[in-house]
Amino acid sequence: SSTKKRMWKTASFGGGIFGWALSLLAMGALWSAVLFWCRDDLTFFDKLIQCVVPRSFLGRISGETYPSIRSQINGLIHSGFDKITSAFQVTEESVDGITLIFVSKENQQPRKKLPVLFWVHGGGFTMGQARDDWGAKMFVSIGKSVDCVLVSVEYAIAPENPFPMAFDDVLKGLRVVSENAELAERFNYDPKRLHVAGCSAGACLVGSAAAAATASGITCASMSLFFPCVSPRNAEDAFHGVAADDSSFRRNGNLSFVPTEYLRWCWHAYLAREFAMRPTAANASGQDDGRDGEVGRDGKEEERARDHLLDDKLRDAGECDIDIDRAMDDVRVSPLCAAAWSRGAPRRTLVVTGYADPLLDEGRELVALLRKAAQKHSDDSQVILIEAACSHAGLEFDVRAHSKVVRVLSSMIKADAEGAGAFDVIQ
């Protein structure tokens, strides 16, 4: 009997502690929710998304989970694209191994050649597709004030197709659109009125491709970069807890839409094969990981690390360190590369980011670099930064900012035919 009483008291005491612990956790979660909903840099719809989409959806992405996540997201993107473009003529073309999706108004009058908007979709280098709903929405929005042809490029997706395959595909697509006279004639566009744009990782790819194209003599009339994801360094620093206290990653990297862990995983999945810095800690110390012949002392540890990642560890992204300094010195990796704009930037550039985007600092840094290049190479180049009250890629939730972006982009497309005055009106 006394034993049962002691057991009952112990259980009651343990249950009480457990109950208090749960109460403290619930109070902490409630307080976090209150602070979150009080943020003035997020729209109501952004806040709603943060509540509906769990942070673990992308925050715990791995080799086992990413195929399913990619399938779900790509299905939604494709469905959205089909609905948005249902009233337009959509044509898929494969040229020189590159797939391009052409979108234009049906029964377009062929009296004059139209400008062309070359679009690169986002998706963290690891998902997304040319039939992209984000680009289609922007095309429809600007189409109310300016006619143009949308061309969206299909590029190789990591981790199955690591760096530099995506960059190579985007640059090749850009060259096809600007140099293939037969396509230009068939789709009634003027390759000399070439405007490039992209969102997130697509902004990074199209920015790097535009820099490379400029160096090879291809002129881009304008460049629009939406929520650019252009620096693996920021995600790496935030992941390891060494990001500056006032950085956008420190403030916004805990949001569910593009958490720090996901962004770091994407960069690793894309860059690990080319920029792996050293083997895993186990392999570096000579420990056996069950893979015969992979550990040795013949000076080829780095090469083995890359092969090791490609075999079955790359999807877990984190099995080795990325040489970020070396990566950021390569213009194919990022338009933030110091040498990217050594020959000048497009005459007119628009950069859009969000106050609640972890990538906000990257957008601002890119604007500063582009403005410096503009001052050095041209007297009339313009670089415009628009910061919306939204999280990553949530432009449509800030109606005022969305309206301004549409006006600016439409004016840039008009300006290459009508002169600088058409662009100056909206400044």
Residue pairs with C-beta under 8 A, 6 or more apart in sequence:
33 51
36 42
36 47
36 50
37 47
39 47
39 356
40 389
41 354
41 355
41 356
41 389
42 50
42 356
42 389
42 390
42 391
43 389
43 390
43 394
43 397
43 398
44 397
45 394
45 397
46 356
46 390
46 391
46 394
46 397
49 256
49 257
49 391
49 394
50 255
50 256
50 257
50 391
53 256
53 257
54 256
55 254
55 255
55 256
55 259
57 69
57 256
58 69
58 256
58 257
58 258
58 259
58 261
58 262
59 256
59 259
59 260
59 261
59 262
60 261
61 69
61 261
61 262
61 265
62 265
62 315
62 316
62 317
63 312
63 313
63 314
63 315
63 316
64 315
66 126
66 127
66 315
69 127
70 126
70 127
73 123
73 127
73 128
74 127
74 128
74 129
76 133
77 121
77 128
77 129
77 131
77 132
77 133
77 134
78 129
78 131
79 133
80 133
80 136
81 131
81 132
81 133
81 136
82 131
84 133
84 136
84 137
84 140
85 103
85 136
85 140
87 106
88 103
88 104
88 105
88 106
89 102
89 103
89 104
89 105
89 106
89 108
90 101
90 102
90 103
91 101
91 102
91 187
92 99
92 100
92 101
92 102
93 99
93 100
93 101
93 102
93 183
94 100
95 176
95 180
95 183
96 172
96 176
97 172
98 153
98 154
98 169
98 172
98 173
98 176
99 130
99 153
99 154
100 130
100 151
100 152
100 153
100 154
100 173
100 176
100 177
100 183
101 130
101 131
101 150
101 151
101 152
101 153
101 154
102 149
102 150
102 151
102 187
103 136
103 139
103 149
103 150
103 151
103 152
104 114
104 149
104 150
104 187
104 188
105 143
105 147
108 114
108 147
108 188
110 188
113 184
113 188
113 189
113 190
113 193
114 147
114 148
114 149
114 188
114 189
114 190
114 193
115 146
115 147
115 148
115 149
115 189
115 190
115 193
115 194
115 195
115 221
115 413
115 416
115 417
116 148
116 149
116 150
116 151
116 177
116 184
116 187
116 189
116 190
116 191
116 193
116 194
116 195
117 139
117 142
117 148
117 149
117 150
117 151
117 195
117 196
117 197
117 413
118 151
118 153
118 173
118 174
118 177
118 194
118 195
118 196
118 197
118 206
119 132
119 135
119 138
119 139
119 150
119 151
119 152
119 153
119 197
119 198
119 202
120 152
120 153
120 155
120 170
120 196
120 197
120 198
120 199
120 202
120 203
120 205
120 206
120 209
121 128
121 129
121 130
121 132
121 134
121 135
121 152
121 198
121 199
121 202
122 128
122 132
122 134
122 198
122 199
122 200
122 201
122 202
122 203
122 227
122 229
122 393
123 129
123 157
123 200
123 201
123 202
124 200
124 201
124 229
124 258
124 262
124 263
124 266
125 157
125 158
125 166
125 201
125 205
125 266
125 267
125 269
125 270
126 157
126 158
126 159
126 265
126 266
126 269
126 270
127 157
128 157
128 201
128 202
129 154
130 152
130 153
130 154
130 155
131 152
132 152
132 199
134 199
134 226
134 393
135 150
135 152
135 197
135 199
136 150
137 396
138 197
138 226
138 406
138 409
139 148
139 150
141 402
141 406
142 148
142 406
142 409
142 410
142 413
145 406
145 407
145 410
145 414
146 410
146 413
146 414
148 189
148 195
148 413
149 187
149 188
149 189
151 173
151 177
151 187
153 169
153 170
153 173
153 174
154 169
155 165
155 166
155 169
155 170
155 173
155 205
156 165
156 166
156 168
156 169
157 166
158 165
158 166
158 266
158 269
158 270
159 269
159 270
159 272
159 314
159 315
159 317
162 269
162 270
162 271
162 272
162 273
162 274
162 310
162 314
163 270
163 271
163 273
163 274
163 275
163 332
163 333
164 274
164 332
166 205
166 270
167 205
167 208
167 209
167 332
167 333
170 205
170 206
170 208
170 209
171 208
171 209
171 212
171 213
174 194
174 196
174 206
174 209
174 210
174 213
174 218
175 213
175 218
176 183
177 183
177 191
177 194
178 191
178 194
178 213
178 218
179 191
179 218
180 191
181 191
184 190
184 191
192 219
192 221
193 221
193 413
193 416
193 417
194 218
194 219
194 220
194 221
195 220
195 221
195 222
195 223
195 224
195 412
195 413
195 416
196 206
196 209
196 210
196 220
196 222
196 223
196 224
196 346
197 203
197 206
197 223
197 224
197 225
197 226
197 409
198 204
198 205
198 206
198 207
198 224
198 225
198 226
199 226
199 227
199 393
200 226
200 227
200 228
200 229
200 359
200 392
200 393
201 229
201 266
203 225
203 226
203 227
203 228
203 229
203 230
204 228
204 229
204 230
204 334
204 335
206 223
206 225
207 223
207 225
207 228
207 230
207 334
207 335
207 340
207 366
208 331
208 332
208 333
208 334
208 335
208 337
208 340
210 220
210 223
210 335
210 345
210 346
211 331
211 335
211 337
211 340
211 341
211 345
212 331
212 332
213 220
214 220
214 341
214 343
214 344
214 345
214 346
215 342
215 343
219 346
220 346
221 346
221 347
221 348
221 412
221 413
221 415
221 416
222 346
222 347
222 348
222 349
222 350
222 409
222 412
222 413
222 415
222 416
223 345
223 346
223 348
223 349
223 350
224 349
224 350
224 351
224 352
224 409
224 412
225 335
225 349
225 350
225 351
225 352
225 363
225 366
226 352
226 353
226 393
226 395
227 352
227 353
227 354
227 357
227 359
227 363
227 392
227 393
227 395
228 335
228 351
228 353
228 359
228 362
228 363
228 366
229 263
229 266
229 359
229 362
230 334
230 335
230 336
230 359
230 362
230 365
230 366
231 328
231 334
231 336
231 362
231 365
232 264
232 267
232 271
232 322
232 324
232 327
232 328
232 333
232 334
233 324
233 328
234 243
234 247
234 249
234 358
234 359
234 361
234 362
235 249
235 260
235 263
235 264
235 267
235 358
236 264
236 267
236 322
236 324
237 243
237 247
237 249
238 247
238 249
238 250
238 253
238 260
238 264
238 358
239 260
239 261
239 264
243 249
243 250
243 253
244 250
247 361
248 357
248 358
248 359
248 360
248 361
248 362
249 260
249 358
249 361
251 356
251 358
252 356
252 357
252 358
252 360
252 391
253 259
253 260
253 263
253 358
254 260
255 356
255 358
255 391
255 392
257 391
257 392
257 393
257 394
258 357
258 358
258 359
258 391
258 392
260 358
263 358
263 359
264 317
264 318
265 317
265 318
266 317
267 322
268 314
268 317
268 318
268 322
269 314
269 315
269 317
271 322
271 327
271 333
272 306
272 309
272 314
272 317
272 319
272 320
272 322
273 306
273 309
273 310
273 314
274 306
274 327
275 322
275 323
275 324
275 326
275 327
276 302
276 305
276 306
276 309
276 320
276 321
276 322
276 323
277 302
277 320
277 321
277 322
277 323
278 284
278 301
278 302
278 305
278 320
278 321
279 301
279 302
279 304
279 305
279 308
279 320
280 289
280 305
280 308
280 319
280 320
282 289
283 289
283 294
283 295
283 301
283 304
283 305
283 308
284 301
286 295
286 297
287 295
288 295
289 295
291 308
294 304
294 307
294 308
295 304
296 304
305 319
305 320
306 320
308 319
308 320
309 319
309 320
313 319
327 333
327 334
328 334
328 336
328 337
329 337
329 338
329 339
330 337
331 337
331 339
331 340
334 340
335 341
335 366
335 369
336 362
336 365
336 366
336 369
340 369
341 369
341 370
341 373
341 377
342 373
343 377
344 373
344 374
344 376
344 377
344 378
344 381
345 370
345 373
345 374
345 377
345 381
345 383
346 381
347 378
347 380
347 381
347 382
348 381
348 382
348 384
348 412
348 415
348 423
349 370
349 374
349 381
349 382
349 383
349 384
350 384
350 386
350 405
350 408
350 409
350 412
351 363
351 366
351 367
351 370
351 383
351 384
351 385
351 386
352 363
352 385
352 386
352 387
352 388
352 395
352 401
352 405
353 359
353 360
353 362
353 363
353 364
353 385
353 386
353 387
353 388
354 360
354 387
354 388
354 389
354 390
354 391
354 392
354 393
354 394
354 395
354 398
355 387
355 388
355 389
355 390
356 389
356 390
356 391
357 363
357 390
357 391
357 392
358 392
359 392
360 387
363 385
363 387
364 385
367 383
367 385
370 383
371 383
374 381
374 382
374 383
375 381
380 420
382 423
382 427
384 408
386 401
386 404
386 405
386 408
387 401
388 394
388 395
388 398
388 401
388 402
388 405
389 397
389 398
389 401
390 397
390 398
390 401
395 401
395 402
395 405
396 402
407 426
408 426
411 422
411 423
411 425
411 426
412 423
414 422
414 423
415 421
415 422
415 423
